[in-house]
């Protein structure tokens, strides 16, 4: 709707290409302070990401090769991994991550009336969604991986005019995922959207007290310092819940536009921001180089856009 919106772009299907660089899940060794999910963690690199696919095709330069080797979250959408399919895919990633001693980060993104019918429209029906989430939950096994729940859903609930339906769906997902061994974070918007007080009320409605915490800045561009200030204030309102910040594209901060804004830059590498307060770590949740939607010259949401990643990298001094 407005300039402050975050939009979690729909992830389109990637094709596995069995070349040497992607033959197994790559890992990046990153070390965080003790006391959280990412202690001395190896973060899993998806061998089927669109960046890896670009490298395998021979069409990518050094910049995209570097992006391809940076751990980025894996988005689970029903359009790509539907009911009856998502469980097998999750199990394969969990097994691959375990074989390399790494931690995979998943994003569950299939809520009914997703994105209020806008650029990332889609999702499942209210009757099918819980079953799909349960399939994900039952496939996570005993490994301590990370699951992020429904970017934008709570922040958008009022705008969608079906607030109770949206909140109830998120609560259902949180409840099912909380019963697993995963570290679970439900999306908490960002520093330039809902107020901490309003978001705290929403987080409490979906069961924040039963999971690790919340995520901020997913697919957005706000400066890390602003997100940490927001995260700390929000954490204090919800019993000290921990949080993670998406820094994939916030290296130049925000210009107020959420959809393929120009002049932005890649942000701090995963887990490179020193932990303090309730921060568990910074992650690359949105995959740089994937479009936010058909705005500012971009292709449909989730499609690979080489020009965008080159600009982000160039502005970051890569």
DODREN-747339 format. One record per residue (C-alpha): residue in three letters; residue number from 1; y, x, z. Coordinates in nm, 2 decimals. Each point is the difference from the previous one (the first is absolute). Example, Ala and Ser with C-alpha at 12.3 -4.5 7.8 and 13.67 -1.06 7.14 Angstrom:
<atoms>
+---------+-----+--------+--------+--------+
! residuo ! num !  north !   east !     up !
+---------+-----+--------+--------+--------+
!     ALA !   1 !  -0.45 !   1.23 !   0.78 !
!     SER !   2 !   0.34 !   0.14 !  -0.07 !
+---------+-----+--------+--------+--------+
</atoms>
This chain:
<atoms>
+---------+-----+--------+--------+--------+
! residuo ! num !  north !   east !     up !
+---------+-----+--------+--------+--------+
!     UNK !   1 !   0.00 !   0.00 !   0.00 !
!     UNK !   2 !   0.28 !   0.23 !   0.12 !
!     UNK !   3 !   0.06 !   0.37 !  -0.02 !
!     UNK !   4 !  -0.16 !   0.08 !   0.34 !
!     UNK !   5 !  -0.33 !  -0.14 !  -0.11 !
!     UNK !   6 !  -0.31 !   0.22 !   0.02 !
!     UNK !   7 !  -0.25 !  -0.07 !  -0.27 !
!     UNK !   8 !  -0.36 !   0.13 !   0.02 !
!     UNK !   9 !  -0.09 !   0.03 !  -0.36 !
!     UNK !  10 !  -0.33 !  -0.13 !  -0.12 !
!     UNK !  11 !  -0.25 !   0.28 !  -0.07 !
!     UNK !  12 !  -0.17 !  -0.02 !  -0.34 !
!     UNK !  13 !  -0.35 !   0.12 !  -0.07 !
!     UNK !  14 !  -0.06 !   0.37 !  -0.03 !
!     UNK !  15 !  -0.29 !   0.15 !  -0.20 !
!     UNK !  16 !  -0.21 !   0.28 !   0.15 !
!     UNK !  17 !   0.00 !   0.32 !  -0.21 !
!     UNK !  18 !  -0.27 !   0.24 !   0.10 !
!     UNK !  19 !   0.18 !   0.34 !  -0.05 !
!     UNK !  20 !  -0.01 !   0.29 !   0.23 !
!     UNK !  21 !   0.32 !  -0.07 !   0.18 !
!     UNK !  22 !  -0.11 !  -0.36 !   0.09 !
!     UNK !  23 !  -0.38 !   0.04 !   0.03 !
!     UNK !  24 !   0.02 !  -0.05 !   0.38 !
!     UNK !  25 !   0.27 !  -0.14 !   0.23 !
!     UNK !  26 !   0.26 !   0.27 !   0.04 !
!     UNK !  27 !   0.15 !   0.06 !   0.34 !
!     UNK !  28 !   0.32 !   0.14 !   0.14 !
!     UNK !  29 !  -0.02 !   0.16 !   0.34 !
!     UNK !  30 !   0.29 !  -0.11 !   0.22 !
!     UNK !  31 !   0.04 !   0.03 !   0.37 !
!     UNK !  32 !   0.18 !  -0.23 !   0.24 !
!     UNK !  33 !   0.05 !   0.01 !   0.37 !
!     UNK !  34 !  -0.28 !  -0.13 !   0.22 !
!     UNK !  35 !  -0.03 !  -0.36 !   0.11 !
!     UNK !  36 !  -0.02 !  -0.20 !  -0.33 !
!     UNK !  37 !  -0.22 !  -0.08 !  -0.30 !
!     UNK !  38 !   0.11 !   0.30 !  -0.19 !
!     UNK !  39 !  -0.08 !   0.28 !   0.24 !
!     UNK !  40 !  -0.09 !   0.31 !  -0.21 !
!     UNK !  41 !  -0.07 !  -0.25 !  -0.28 !
!     UNK !  42 !  -0.12 !   0.05 !  -0.35 !
!     UNK !  43 !   0.15 !  -0.28 !  -0.20 !
!     UNK !  44 !  -0.21 !  -0.13 !  -0.29 !
!     UNK !  45 !   0.13 !   0.03 !  -0.35 !
!     UNK !  46 !  -0.12 !  -0.28 !  -0.23 !
!     UNK !  47 !  -0.19 !   0.16 !  -0.29 !
!     UNK !  48 !   0.07 !  -0.32 !  -0.21 !
!     UNK !  49 !   0.38 !  -0.03 !   0.05 !
!     UNK !  50 !   0.22 !  -0.05 !  -0.31 !
!     UNK !  51 !   0.15 !   0.34 !   0.06 !
!     UNK !  52 !  -0.34 !   0.17 !   0.00 !
!     UNK !  53 !  -0.09 !  -0.20 !  -0.32 !
!     UNK !  54 !   0.32 !   0.13 !  -0.16 !
!     UNK !  55 !  -0.10 !   0.36 !   0.08 !
!     UNK !  56 !  -0.35 !  -0.06 !  -0.13 !
!     UNK !  57 !   0.13 !  -0.14 !  -0.33 !
!     UNK !  58 !   0.19 !   0.33 !  -0.06 !
!     UNK !  59 !   0.33 !  -0.18 !  -0.02 !
!     UNK !  60 !   0.14 !   0.12 !   0.33 !
!     UNK !  61 !   0.20 !   0.31 !   0.09 !
!     UNK !  62 !   0.01 !   0.19 !   0.32 !
!     UNK !  63 !   0.21 !  -0.26 !   0.18 !
!     UNK !  64 !  -0.25 !  -0.28 !  -0.04 !
!     UNK !  65 !  -0.28 !   0.24 !   0.09 !
!     UNK !  66 !   0.17 !   0.07 !   0.33 !
!     UNK !  67 !   0.05 !  -0.37 !   0.06 !
!     UNK !  68 !  -0.37 !  -0.07 !  -0.09 !
!     UNK !  69 !  -0.11 !   0.24 !   0.27 !
!     UNK !  70 !   0.22 !  -0.16 !   0.27 !
!     UNK !  71 !  -0.18 !  -0.25 !   0.22 !
!     UNK !  72 !   0.12 !  -0.36 !  -0.07 !
!     UNK !  73 !  -0.13 !  -0.33 !   0.12 !
!     UNK !  74 !  -0.26 !  -0.20 !  -0.19 !
!     UNK !  75 !   0.11 !  -0.35 !  -0.07 !
!     UNK !  76 !  -0.26 !  -0.28 !   0.02 !
!     UNK !  77 !   0.10 !  -0.30 !  -0.21 !
!     UNK !  78 !  -0.23 !  -0.29 !  -0.10 !
!     UNK !  79 !   0.11 !   0.04 !  -0.36 !
!     UNK !  80 !  -0.16 !   0.34 !  -0.01 !
!     UNK !  81 !  -0.27 !  -0.03 !   0.27 !
!     UNK !  82 !  -0.08 !  -0.37 !   0.04 !
!     UNK !  83 !  -0.24 !  -0.18 !   0.23 !
!     UNK !  84 !  -0.35 !   0.15 !  -0.04 !
!     UNK !  85 !   0.15 !   0.33 !  -0.13 !
!     UNK !  86 !   0.24 !   0.12 !   0.26 !
!     UNK !  87 !  -0.26 !   0.08 !   0.26 !
!     UNK !  88 !  -0.20 !   0.24 !  -0.23 !
!     UNK !  89 !   0.32 !   0.18 !  -0.09 !
!     UNK !  90 !   0.11 !   0.04 !   0.36 !
!     UNK !  91 !  -0.34 !   0.13 !   0.10 !
!     UNK !  92 !   0.01 !   0.26 !  -0.28 !
!     UNK !  93 !   0.34 !   0.13 !   0.11 !
!     UNK !  94 !  -0.10 !   0.01 !   0.36 !
!     UNK !  95 !  -0.31 !   0.20 !  -0.09 !
!     UNK !  96 !   0.20 !   0.24 !  -0.22 !
!     UNK !  97 !   0.26 !   0.05 !   0.27 !
!     UNK !  98 !  -0.27 !   0.06 !   0.26 !
!     UNK !  99 !  -0.17 !   0.26 !  -0.22 !
!     UNK ! 100 !   0.32 !   0.20 !   0.00 !
!     UNK ! 101 !   0.09 !  -0.07 !   0.36 !
!     UNK ! 102 !   0.32 !  -0.18 !  -0.11 !
!     UNK ! 103 !   0.18 !  -0.32 !   0.10 !
!     UNK ! 104 !   0.06 !  -0.26 !  -0.27 !
!     UNK ! 105 !   0.29 !  -0.24 !   0.01 !
!     UNK ! 106 !  -0.05 !  -0.35 !  -0.14 !
!     UNK ! 107 !   0.26 !  -0.27 !  -0.06 !
!     UNK ! 108 !  -0.12 !  -0.36 !   0.01 !
!     UNK ! 109 !   0.21 !  -0.20 !  -0.25 !
!     UNK ! 110 !  -0.14 !  -0.33 !  -0.09 !
!     UNK ! 111 !   0.17 !  -0.27 !   0.21 !
!     UNK ! 112 !   0.04 !  -0.35 !  -0.15 !
!     UNK ! 113 !   0.33 !  -0.04 !  -0.18 !
!     UNK ! 114 !   0.05 !   0.37 !   0.00 !
!     UNK ! 115 !   0.35 !   0.12 !  -0.05 !
!     UNK ! 116 !   0.12 !  -0.36 !  -0.01 !
!     UNK ! 117 !  -0.10 !  -0.01 !  -0.37 !
!     UNK ! 118 !   0.23 !   0.28 !  -0.11 !
!     UNK ! 119 !  -0.08 !   0.33 !  -0.16 !
!     UNK ! 120 !  -0.32 !   0.06 !   0.20 !
!     UNK ! 121 !  -0.11 !  -0.36 !  -0.01 !
!     UNK ! 122 !  -0.36 !  -0.09 !   0.05 !
!     UNK ! 123 !  -0.24 !   0.02 !   0.29 !
!     UNK ! 124 !  -0.28 !  -0.23 !   0.10 !
!     UNK ! 125 !  -0.03 !  -0.36 !   0.11 !
!     UNK ! 126 !   0.03 !  -0.08 !   0.37 !
!     UNK ! 127 !  -0.37 !  -0.08 !   0.01 !
!     UNK ! 128 !  -0.11 !   0.32 !  -0.17 !
!     UNK ! 129 !   0.23 !   0.25 !   0.16 !
!     UNK ! 130 !  -0.18 !   0.02 !   0.34 !
!     UNK ! 131 !  -0.33 !   0.06 !  -0.17 !
!     UNK ! 132 !   0.14 !   0.28 !  -0.21 !
!     UNK ! 133 !   0.16 !   0.17 !   0.30 !
!     UNK ! 134 !  -0.33 !  -0.04 !   0.19 !
!     UNK ! 135 !  -0.18 !   0.18 !  -0.29 !
!     UNK ! 136 !   0.25 !   0.29 !   0.04 !
!     UNK ! 137 !  -0.04 !   0.00 !   0.38 !
!     UNK ! 138 !  -0.38 !   0.00 !  -0.01 !
!     UNK ! 139 !   0.00 !   0.29 !  -0.25 !
!     UNK ! 140 !   0.22 !   0.24 !   0.20 !
!     UNK ! 141 !  -0.30 !   0.12 !   0.21 !
!     UNK ! 142 !   0.05 !   0.22 !   0.31 !
!     UNK ! 143 !   0.24 !   0.25 !  -0.16 !
!     UNK ! 144 !   0.35 !   0.02 !   0.14 !
!     UNK ! 145 !   0.20 !  -0.07 !  -0.32 !
!     UNK ! 146 !   0.34 !  -0.17 !  -0.02 !
!     UNK ! 147 !   0.07 !  -0.36 !  -0.12 !
!     UNK ! 148 !   0.35 !  -0.13 !  -0.07 !
!     UNK ! 149 !   0.03 !  -0.38 !  -0.01 !
!     UNK ! 150 !   0.20 !  -0.20 !  -0.26 !
!     UNK ! 151 !   0.32 !   0.18 !  -0.08 !
!     UNK ! 152 !   0.30 !  -0.24 !  -0.01 !
!     UNK ! 153 !  -0.20 !  -0.31 !   0.11 !
!     UNK ! 154 !   0.17 !  -0.06 !   0.34 !
!     UNK ! 155 !   0.34 !   0.09 !  -0.12 !
!     UNK ! 156 !  -0.03 !  -0.23 !  -0.30 !
!     UNK ! 157 !  -0.16 !  -0.29 !   0.19 !
!     UNK ! 158 !   0.33 !  -0.19 !   0.06 !
!     UNK ! 159 !   0.11 !   0.05 !  -0.37 !
!     UNK ! 160 !  -0.34 !  -0.13 !  -0.12 !
!     UNK ! 161 !   0.07 !  -0.33 !   0.17 !
!     UNK ! 162 !  -0.36 !   0.01 !   0.14 !
!     UNK ! 163 !   0.06 !   0.21 !   0.31 !
!     UNK ! 164 !  -0.28 !  -0.14 !   0.21 !
!     UNK ! 165 !  -0.25 !   0.04 !  -0.28 !
!     UNK ! 166 !   0.10 !   0.36 !  -0.07 !
!     UNK ! 167 !   0.01 !   0.10 !   0.37 !
!     UNK ! 168 !  -0.34 !  -0.17 !   0.06 !
!     UNK ! 169 !  -0.15 !   0.19 !  -0.29 !
!     UNK ! 170 !   0.13 !   0.33 !   0.13 !
!     UNK ! 171 !  -0.13 !  -0.08 !   0.35 !
!     UNK ! 172 !  -0.34 !  -0.08 !  -0.14 !
!     UNK ! 173 !  -0.01 !   0.34 !  -0.18 !
!     UNK ! 174 !   0.12 !   0.18 !   0.30 !
!     UNK ! 175 !  -0.27 !  -0.17 !   0.22 !
!     UNK ! 176 !  -0.28 !   0.09 !  -0.23 !
!     UNK ! 177 !   0.11 !   0.36 !  -0.06 !
!     UNK ! 178 !   0.07 !   0.06 !   0.37 !
!     UNK ! 179 !  -0.37 !  -0.04 !   0.06 !
!     UNK ! 180 !  -0.08 !   0.31 !  -0.21 !
!     UNK ! 181 !   0.02 !   0.37 !   0.09 !
!     UNK ! 182 !   0.31 !   0.04 !  -0.22 !
!     UNK ! 183 !   0.35 !   0.08 !   0.11 !
!     UNK ! 184 !   0.18 !  -0.32 !  -0.11 !
!     UNK ! 185 !   0.38 !  -0.04 !  -0.06 !
!     UNK ! 186 !   0.15 !  -0.33 !  -0.11 !
!     UNK ! 187 !   0.32 !   0.02 !  -0.21 !
!     UNK ! 188 !   0.32 !  -0.02 !   0.19 !
!     UNK ! 189 !   0.26 !   0.00 !  -0.28 !
!     UNK ! 190 !   0.27 !   0.26 !   0.01 !
!     UNK ! 191 !   0.33 !   0.09 !   0.15 !
!     UNK ! 192 !   0.21 !  -0.19 !  -0.25 !
!     UNK ! 193 !  -0.18 !  -0.33 !   0.01 !
!     UNK ! 194 !  -0.10 !  -0.21 !   0.30 !
!     UNK ! 195 !   0.15 !   0.08 !   0.34 !
!     UNK ! 196 !  -0.23 !   0.17 !   0.25 !
!     UNK ! 197 !   0.02 !  -0.31 !   0.22 !
!     UNK ! 198 !  -0.11 !  -0.23 !  -0.28 !
!     UNK ! 199 !  -0.27 !   0.24 !  -0.12 !
!     UNK ! 200 !  -0.13 !   0.04 !   0.36 !
!     UNK ! 201 !  -0.05 !  -0.37 !   0.03 !
!     UNK ! 202 !  -0.20 !   0.00 !  -0.33 !
!     UNK ! 203 !  -0.21 !   0.30 !   0.10 !
!     UNK ! 204 !  -0.09 !  -0.17 !   0.33 !
!     UNK ! 205 !  -0.11 !  -0.31 !  -0.18 !
!     UNK ! 206 !  -0.25 !   0.20 !  -0.21 !
!     UNK ! 207 !  -0.15 !   0.19 !   0.29 !
!     UNK ! 208 !   0.18 !   0.34 !   0.00 !
!     UNK ! 209 !  -0.14 !   0.06 !   0.35 !
!     UNK ! 210 !  -0.35 !   0.02 !  -0.14 !
!     UNK ! 211 !   0.05 !   0.28 !  -0.25 !
!     UNK ! 212 !   0.16 !   0.34 !  -0.02 !
!     UNK ! 213 !   0.34 !  -0.11 !  -0.13 !
!     UNK ! 214 !   0.22 !  -0.07 !  -0.30 !
!     UNK ! 215 !   0.12 !   0.16 !  -0.32 !
!     UNK ! 216 !   0.36 !   0.03 !  -0.13 !
!     UNK ! 217 !   0.17 !   0.07 !  -0.33 !
!     UNK ! 218 !  -0.30 !  -0.07 !  -0.21 !
!     UNK ! 219 !   0.10 !   0.03 !  -0.37 !
!     UNK ! 220 !   0.36 !   0.04 !   0.11 !
!     UNK ! 221 !   0.26 !   0.28 !   0.00 !
!     UNK ! 222 !   0.17 !   0.00 !   0.34 !
!     UNK ! 223 !   0.06 !   0.34 !   0.17 !
!     UNK ! 224 !  -0.26 !   0.11 !   0.25 !
!     UNK ! 225 !   0.25 !   0.03 !   0.28 !
!     UNK ! 226 !   0.10 !  -0.37 !  -0.05 !
!     UNK ! 227 !  -0.37 !  -0.10 !   0.00 !
!     UNK ! 228 !  -0.08 !   0.19 !   0.31 !
!     UNK ! 229 !   0.30 !  -0.16 !   0.18 !
!     UNK ! 230 !  -0.12 !  -0.34 !  -0.11 !
!     UNK ! 231 !  -0.36 !   0.08 !   0.09 !
!     UNK ! 232 !   0.09 !   0.12 !   0.35 !
!     UNK ! 233 !   0.20 !  -0.31 !   0.07 !
!     UNK ! 234 !  -0.27 !  -0.23 !  -0.14 !
!     UNK ! 235 !  -0.27 !   0.19 !   0.19 !
!     UNK ! 236 !   0.19 !  -0.05 !   0.33 !
!     UNK ! 237 !   0.00 !  -0.38 !  -0.07 !
!     UNK ! 238 !  -0.38 !  -0.02 !  -0.06 !
!     UNK ! 239 !  -0.14 !   0.19 !   0.29 !
!     UNK ! 240 !   0.03 !   0.35 !  -0.14 !
!     UNK ! 241 !  -0.20 !  -0.05 !  -0.32 !
!     UNK ! 242 !  -0.02 !   0.30 !  -0.22 !
!     UNK ! 243 !   0.12 !   0.01 !  -0.36 !
!     UNK ! 244 !  -0.02 !   0.19 !  -0.33 !
!     UNK ! 245 !   0.28 !   0.04 !  -0.25 !
!     UNK ! 246 !  -0.03 !   0.01 !  -0.38 !
!     UNK ! 247 !   0.19 !   0.31 !  -0.12 !
!     UNK ! 248 !  -0.14 !   0.01 !  -0.36 !
!     UNK ! 249 !   0.33 !  -0.07 !  -0.17 !
!     UNK ! 250 !   0.27 !   0.02 !   0.27 !
!     UNK ! 251 !   0.12 !   0.36 !  -0.06 !
!     UNK ! 252 !   0.34 !  -0.11 !  -0.11 !
!     UNK ! 253 !   0.02 !  -0.31 !   0.22 !
!     UNK ! 254 !   0.07 !  -0.35 !  -0.13 !
!     UNK ! 255 !   0.28 !  -0.11 !  -0.23 !
!     UNK ! 256 !  -0.06 !  -0.37 !   0.10 !
!     UNK ! 257 !  -0.23 !  -0.08 !  -0.29 !
!     UNK ! 258 !  -0.37 !  -0.04 !   0.07 !
!     UNK ! 259 !  -0.13 !  -0.02 !  -0.36 !
!     UNK ! 260 !  -0.02 !   0.32 !  -0.20 !
!     UNK ! 261 !   0.34 !   0.13 !   0.11 !
!     UNK ! 262 !   0.13 !   0.30 !  -0.18 !
!     UNK ! 263 !   0.10 !   0.32 !   0.18 !
!     UNK ! 264 !  -0.28 !  -0.01 !   0.26 !
!     UNK ! 265 !  -0.22 !   0.29 !   0.10 !
!     UNK ! 266 !  -0.35 !   0.07 !   0.14 !
!     UNK ! 267 !   0.00 !   0.02 !   0.38 !
!     UNK ! 268 !  -0.17 !   0.21 !   0.26 !
!     UNK ! 269 !  -0.36 !   0.08 !  -0.06 !
!     UNK ! 270 !  -0.25 !  -0.19 !   0.20 !
!     UNK ! 271 !  -0.01 !   0.09 !   0.37 !
!     UNK ! 272 !   0.28 !   0.26 !  -0.04 !
!     UNK ! 273 !   0.25 !  -0.19 !   0.21 !
!     UNK ! 274 !  -0.02 !   0.11 !   0.37 !
!     UNK ! 275 !  -0.14 !  -0.27 !   0.22 !
!     UNK ! 276 !   0.22 !  -0.14 !   0.27 !
!     UNK ! 277 !   0.00 !  -0.31 !   0.21 !
!     UNK ! 278 !  -0.24 !  -0.27 !  -0.14 !
!     UNK ! 279 !  -0.02 !   0.16 !  -0.35 !
!     UNK ! 280 !  -0.36 !   0.08 !  -0.10 !
!     UNK ! 281 !   0.11 !   0.16 !  -0.33 !
!     UNK ! 282 !   0.16 !  -0.04 !  -0.34 !
!     UNK ! 283 !  -0.22 !  -0.08 !  -0.29 !
!     UNK ! 284 !   0.02 !  -0.06 !  -0.38 !
!     UNK ! 285 !  -0.09 !  -0.36 !  -0.01 !
!     UNK ! 286 !   0.16 !  -0.11 !  -0.33 !
!     UNK ! 287 !  -0.13 !   0.22 !  -0.28 !
!     UNK ! 288 !   0.30 !   0.18 !  -0.16 !
!     UNK ! 289 !   0.00 !  -0.06 !  -0.38 !
!     UNK ! 290 !  -0.12 !  -0.36 !   0.02 !
!     UNK ! 291 !   0.26 !  -0.26 !  -0.10 !
!     UNK ! 292 !   0.15 !  -0.25 !   0.24 !
!     UNK ! 293 !   0.03 !  -0.26 !  -0.27 !
!     UNK ! 294 !   0.18 !  -0.08 !  -0.32 !
!     UNK ! 295 !   0.34 !   0.10 !   0.12 !
!     UNK ! 296 !   0.23 !   0.30 !  -0.07 !
!     UNK ! 297 !  -0.21 !   0.08 !  -0.31 !
!     UNK ! 298 !  -0.34 !   0.00 !   0.17 !
!     UNK ! 299 !  -0.33 !  -0.13 !  -0.12 !
!     UNK ! 300 !  -0.19 !  -0.28 !   0.19 !
!     UNK ! 301 !  -0.06 !   0.06 !   0.37 !
!     UNK ! 302 !  -0.26 !   0.27 !   0.07 !
!     UNK ! 303 !  -0.01 !   0.14 !  -0.35 !
!     UNK ! 304 !   0.02 !   0.38 !  -0.04 !
!     UNK ! 305 !   0.35 !   0.12 !  -0.10 !
!     UNK ! 306 !   0.02 !   0.37 !  -0.06 !
!     UNK ! 307 !   0.38 !   0.01 !  -0.04 !
!     UNK ! 308 !   0.04 !  -0.14 !   0.35 !
!     UNK ! 309 !  -0.22 !   0.26 !   0.17 !
!     UNK ! 310 !   0.18 !   0.28 !  -0.20 !
!     UNK ! 311 !   0.34 !  -0.12 !   0.13 !
!     UNK ! 312 !  -0.12 !  -0.04 !   0.35 !
!     UNK ! 313 !  -0.15 !   0.35 !   0.00 !
!     UNK ! 314 !   0.31 !   0.15 !  -0.17 !
!     UNK ! 315 !   0.23 !  -0.15 !   0.25 !
!     UNK ! 316 !  -0.21 !   0.13 !   0.28 !
!     UNK ! 317 !   0.03 !   0.36 !  -0.13 !
!     UNK ! 318 !  -0.37 !   0.03 !  -0.11 !
+---------+-----+--------+--------+--------+
</atoms>
